[in-house]
Amino acid sequence: MKSTQFERAIFISWYCSKRDCKFCYLSSRKNTKQDPIKDRRSLPSILAEAIICKACSWKVEFISGGCDTYTDKELLNIIKHIHNITRQKQWLNLGILNEKQLKLFKPYTEGICGTVECITPRLRDKICPSKPLKEIEDMFKTATKLNLKKTITLILGLGETIQDFKYLKSFIKKHNLQRITFYRLKPQKNTFFEKKKPIASKYYREWINLTRKEFPKIKIVVGSWLTHLDEIHLLLNAGADTITKFPSIRKFNTKYAKTIEKEAKLANRKFIGTLTKVPKINTKDLDKKIKIQLEKYLKRMKNN
């Protein structure tokens, strides 16, 4: 029996210097003053989350945050700590990283993520005006030089069509991607896509099926949403490997969490880890601030 598991992205900030991707909730706050210091998470809360990921057997999908939030030294500290907790090298989804940064982070890093989001030419320029695809491609060239793996994120429902799969196929081949994360668009209030109709599960499944057919060895991660969790078994059957994009702490052991585990069974997959059984974690030797944050998270999980 094949297996699957939940992968949780660890977000380290709510600040982004770009704020004009038309699908992102931050684009609705483009004229609101942000502070890269105030809009970042505390280190204890980040590390408490990493501890829960390990205890529940959730793989850290990647360390993610808005552009230009932390100094290199601060980022290195976060990456090192998460690496020490999980005992695994991490994927980084932190915008465009230069060669100096990649060399600095490399001892604790498995690969880097390019936030492609939309692969359709011209359409992407309108949707992500401050994130030129060339910058991602240049970063990938550097990653190849440093022997780091590469992945991208892609959002379906931004105006692309299934005919645009050819662009994704070409991009994967060109940069020899080891994995890809697909999301369905979740329209955010006060953004360009606020009233956009959700894509059909059949359409989502087509993209996964084509990707698996063309690239048998690539790892495919899929993100659904609370309103479409019953599509997960279809996505797994179409060729997806693991599941992401679920508020696993906030919705732990709810009907939504139980649905995900059930969907894995429907796809005849063994579900590694748990979204429904609160783990027992020894907090005795933890730093006091981390322990406080961890206990807050565990209390929320238990109360569900």
C-alpha positions as CSV (number, residue, x, y, z in Angstrom):
1,M,0.0,0.0,0.0
2,K,1.3,3.4,-0.9
3,S,1.5,6.1,1.8
4,T,0.7,9.8,2.0
5,Q,1.1,12.4,4.7
6,F,0.3,16.0,5.6
7,E,3.0,18.7,4.9
8,R,2.8,21.9,6.8
9,A,4.4,25.1,5.5
10,I,5.9,27.1,8.4
11,F,5.2,30.8,7.8
12,I,7.6,33.1,9.6
13,S,6.2,36.5,8.7
14,W,3.2,38.4,7.4
15,Y,5.3,41.1,5.9
16,C,6.1,41.3,2.2
17,S,7.9,44.2,0.3
18,K,6.0,43.3,-2.9
19,R,2.3,43.1,-2.0
20,D,1.0,43.2,-5.5
21,C,0.3,39.6,-6.4
22,K,-3.4,39.9,-7.3
23,F,-4.5,36.7,-5.6
24,C,-2.7,37.4,-2.3
25,Y,-4.6,38.9,0.7
26,L,-1.6,41.3,1.1
27,S,-2.5,43.0,-2.1
28,S,-5.7,44.3,-0.4
29,R,-3.4,46.0,2.1
30,K,-1.0,47.5,-0.5
31,N,-1.6,51.0,0.8
32,T,-1.5,50.0,4.5
33,K,1.8,50.6,6.3
34,Q,3.6,47.4,7.2
35,D,6.6,46.9,9.5
36,P,9.0,44.0,8.8
37,I,9.7,43.8,12.5
38,K,6.1,43.9,13.8
39,D,4.8,41.7,11.1
40,R,7.1,38.8,11.8
41,R,6.4,35.8,14.1
42,S,8.4,35.3,17.3
43,L,11.1,32.7,17.2
44,P,9.5,30.7,20.1
45,S,6.1,30.4,18.1
46,I,8.0,29.2,15.0
47,L,10.0,26.6,16.9
48,A,6.9,25.4,18.8
49,E,5.2,24.8,15.5
50,A,8.2,22.8,14.3
51,I,8.1,20.7,17.4
52,I,4.4,19.9,16.7
53,C,5.2,19.0,13.1
54,K,7.8,16.5,14.3
55,A,5.5,15.1,17.0
56,C,2.6,14.6,14.6
57,S,4.8,13.3,11.7
58,W,3.9,16.3,9.5
59,K,6.7,17.0,7.1
60,V,7.7,20.7,6.9
61,E,6.8,21.5,3.3
62,F,9.0,24.6,3.4
63,I,9.9,27.6,5.5
64,S,7.9,30.4,4.0
65,G,7.7,34.2,4.4
66,G,7.2,37.4,2.6
67,C,10.1,39.1,0.8
68,D,12.6,41.3,2.7
69,T,11.5,40.5,6.2
70,Y,14.6,39.2,7.9
71,T,18.4,39.7,7.7
72,D,20.4,36.8,6.5
73,K,21.7,36.2,10.0
74,E,18.2,36.0,11.4
75,L,17.1,33.7,8.6
76,L,20.0,31.4,9.2
77,N,19.2,31.2,12.9
78,I,15.6,30.2,12.1
79,I,16.6,27.6,9.5
80,K,19.2,26.1,11.8
81,H,16.8,25.8,14.7
82,I,14.1,24.1,12.6
83,H,16.7,21.8,11.1
84,N,17.9,20.8,14.6
85,I,14.3,20.1,15.7
86,T,13.2,18.1,12.7
87,R,16.6,16.5,12.0
88,Q,15.8,17.2,8.3
89,K,17.2,19.7,5.8
90,Q,14.6,22.2,4.8
91,W,13.1,23.7,1.7
92,L,13.1,27.5,1.5
93,N,10.3,29.6,0.1
94,L,11.6,33.0,0.9
95,G,11.5,34.9,-2.4
96,I,14.6,35.4,-4.5
97,L,17.8,34.3,-2.8
98,N,21.2,35.1,-4.2
99,E,24.3,32.9,-4.3
100,K,25.7,34.3,-1.1
101,Q,22.5,33.5,0.7
102,L,22.2,30.1,-0.8
103,K,25.7,29.2,0.2
104,L,25.0,30.5,3.8
105,F,21.9,28.4,4.1
106,K,23.0,25.3,2.2
107,P,24.2,23.2,5.2
108,Y,20.6,23.1,6.5
109,T,18.8,23.3,3.2
110,E,17.5,20.6,0.8
111,G,16.2,22.9,-1.9
112,I,14.6,26.1,-2.8
113,C,11.1,27.1,-4.0
114,G,10.2,29.5,-6.8
115,T,6.8,31.1,-6.4
116,V,5.8,30.8,-10.0
117,E,2.1,30.7,-9.2
118,C,1.0,31.2,-12.8
119,I,2.9,29.7,-15.7
120,T,1.0,31.3,-18.5
121,P,3.0,34.0,-20.4
122,R,1.6,37.5,-20.2
123,L,-1.1,36.4,-17.8
124,R,1.6,35.9,-15.1
125,D,3.0,39.4,-15.8
126,K,-0.4,40.9,-14.9
127,I,-0.9,38.7,-11.8
128,C,2.6,38.9,-10.3
129,P,4.0,42.2,-11.7
130,S,6.8,42.5,-9.1
131,K,8.0,38.9,-9.4
132,P,9.5,38.4,-12.9
133,L,9.9,34.8,-13.9
134,K,13.5,35.5,-15.0
135,E,14.5,36.2,-11.4
136,I,13.2,32.7,-10.3
137,E,15.0,31.1,-13.3
138,D,18.3,32.8,-12.4
139,M,17.9,31.6,-8.8
140,F,17.4,28.1,-10.1
141,K,20.6,28.3,-12.2
142,T,22.5,29.2,-9.0
143,A,20.8,26.4,-7.1
144,T,21.8,23.9,-9.8
145,K,25.4,25.2,-9.5
146,L,25.3,24.6,-5.7
147,N,23.6,21.2,-6.1
148,L,20.4,22.3,-4.4
149,K,17.0,20.8,-5.3
150,K,14.3,23.0,-6.9
151,T,10.5,23.2,-6.6
152,I,7.8,25.6,-7.6
153,T,4.3,26.6,-6.4
154,L,1.4,26.8,-8.9
155,I,-2.1,28.2,-8.2
156,L,-4.9,26.9,-10.4
157,G,-7.9,29.1,-11.2
158,L,-6.0,32.4,-12.1
159,G,-7.2,32.3,-15.7
160,E,-5.0,29.6,-17.1
161,T,-6.5,26.7,-19.1
162,I,-5.5,23.1,-19.4
163,Q,-3.8,23.9,-22.7
164,D,-1.3,25.9,-20.7
165,F,0.1,22.7,-19.3
166,K,2.7,22.8,-22.1
167,Y,4.3,25.8,-20.4
168,L,4.6,23.9,-17.1
169,K,6.0,20.8,-18.9
170,S,8.6,23.0,-20.5
171,F,9.5,24.7,-17.3
172,I,9.9,21.5,-15.3
173,K,12.1,20.0,-18.0
174,K,14.2,23.2,-18.4
175,H,15.0,23.4,-14.7
176,N,14.9,19.7,-13.7
177,L,12.4,20.3,-10.9
178,Q,12.3,17.6,-8.2
179,R,8.8,18.5,-7.0
180,I,5.9,20.8,-7.4
181,T,3.1,22.1,-5.1
182,F,-0.3,22.8,-6.6
183,Y,-3.0,24.9,-4.9
184,R,-6.5,25.8,-5.9
185,L,-7.2,29.5,-5.8
186,K,-8.9,30.6,-2.6
187,P,-10.4,34.0,-3.4
188,Q,-9.5,36.6,-0.8
189,K,-11.7,39.5,0.1
190,N,-10.9,42.8,-1.5
191,T,-8.6,41.3,-4.0
192,F,-8.9,41.1,-7.8
193,F,-10.1,37.5,-7.5
194,E,-12.6,38.1,-4.7
195,K,-15.6,36.9,-6.8
196,K,-13.8,34.3,-8.8
197,K,-15.6,31.0,-9.1
198,P,-13.6,28.0,-7.7
199,I,-12.2,25.6,-10.2
200,A,-13.9,22.2,-10.6
201,S,-12.2,19.2,-9.0
202,K,-12.1,17.5,-12.4
203,Y,-10.0,20.4,-13.8
204,Y,-7.7,20.2,-10.8
205,R,-7.3,16.5,-11.3
206,E,-6.4,16.9,-15.0
207,W,-3.4,19.0,-14.1
208,I,-2.2,16.4,-11.6
209,N,-2.8,13.6,-14.0
210,L,-0.9,15.3,-16.8
211,T,2.0,16.2,-14.5
212,R,2.3,12.6,-13.2
213,K,2.0,11.2,-16.7
214,E,4.8,13.4,-18.1
215,F,7.0,13.2,-15.0
216,P,6.7,9.8,-13.2
217,K,9.4,10.6,-10.6
218,I,8.5,14.1,-9.6
219,K,7.0,14.7,-6.2
220,I,3.5,16.3,-6.4
221,V,2.1,18.1,-3.3
222,V,-1.5,19.2,-3.5
223,G,-3.4,21.8,-1.4
224,S,-7.2,21.9,-1.3
225,W,-9.4,23.9,1.0
226,L,-12.1,23.2,3.7
227,T,-14.8,23.5,1.1
228,H,-13.3,21.0,-1.3
229,L,-11.7,18.3,0.9
230,D,-13.7,15.6,-0.7
231,E,-11.5,16.0,-3.8
232,I,-8.4,14.8,-2.0
233,H,-8.8,11.2,-2.8
234,L,-9.3,12.1,-6.5
235,L,-6.0,14.1,-6.5
236,L,-4.1,11.3,-4.8
237,N,-5.5,8.8,-7.3
238,A,-4.5,11.2,-10.2
239,G,-0.9,11.0,-9.0
240,A,-0.4,13.4,-6.0
241,D,2.0,12.2,-3.3
242,T,1.2,14.4,-0.2
243,I,-1.3,16.9,1.1
244,T,-0.8,20.5,2.2
245,K,-2.7,23.8,2.7
246,F,-4.7,22.9,5.8
247,P,-4.9,24.8,9.1
248,S,-3.8,21.7,10.9
249,I,-3.4,23.2,14.4
250,R,-6.5,25.4,14.3
251,K,-8.6,22.6,12.8
252,F,-6.9,19.7,14.5
253,N,-9.3,16.8,15.2
254,T,-12.3,18.6,13.7
255,K,-14.5,17.1,11.0
256,Y,-12.2,18.6,8.4
257,A,-9.1,16.8,9.8
258,K,-11.1,13.6,10.0
259,T,-12.1,14.0,6.4
260,I,-8.5,14.3,5.2
261,E,-7.6,11.0,6.9
262,K,-10.7,9.4,5.5
263,E,-9.8,10.7,2.0
264,A,-6.4,9.1,2.2
265,K,-8.1,5.7,3.0
266,L,-10.5,6.2,0.0
267,A,-7.4,6.5,-2.2
268,N,-6.0,3.3,-0.6
269,R,-3.2,5.2,1.0
270,K,-1.7,4.6,4.4
271,F,-1.8,8.0,6.2
272,I,1.5,8.7,8.0
273,G,1.2,10.7,11.2
274,T,-2.0,12.2,12.6
275,L,-4.4,15.1,12.3
276,T,-6.7,13.8,15.0
277,K,-4.6,12.4,18.0
278,V,-2.9,15.0,20.2
279,P,0.7,14.0,20.6
280,K,2.4,13.7,24.0
281,I,5.5,16.0,24.0
282,N,8.0,16.2,26.8
283,T,8.4,19.9,27.5
284,K,10.7,19.5,30.5
285,D,14.0,20.7,28.9
286,L,12.5,23.3,26.5
287,D,13.2,27.0,26.7
288,K,10.5,28.7,28.8
289,K,9.2,30.9,25.9
290,I,9.0,27.9,23.5
291,K,7.2,25.9,26.2
292,I,4.6,28.6,26.7
293,Q,3.9,28.8,22.9
294,L,3.9,25.0,22.6
295,E,1.4,24.6,25.4
296,K,-0.9,27.2,23.8
297,Y,-0.9,25.2,20.5
298,L,-1.5,21.9,22.3
299,K,-4.4,23.4,24.3
300,R,-6.0,24.6,21.1
301,M,-5.6,21.2,19.5
302,K,-7.0,19.5,22.6
303,N,-10.0,21.8,22.8
304,N,-11.1,20.9,19.3
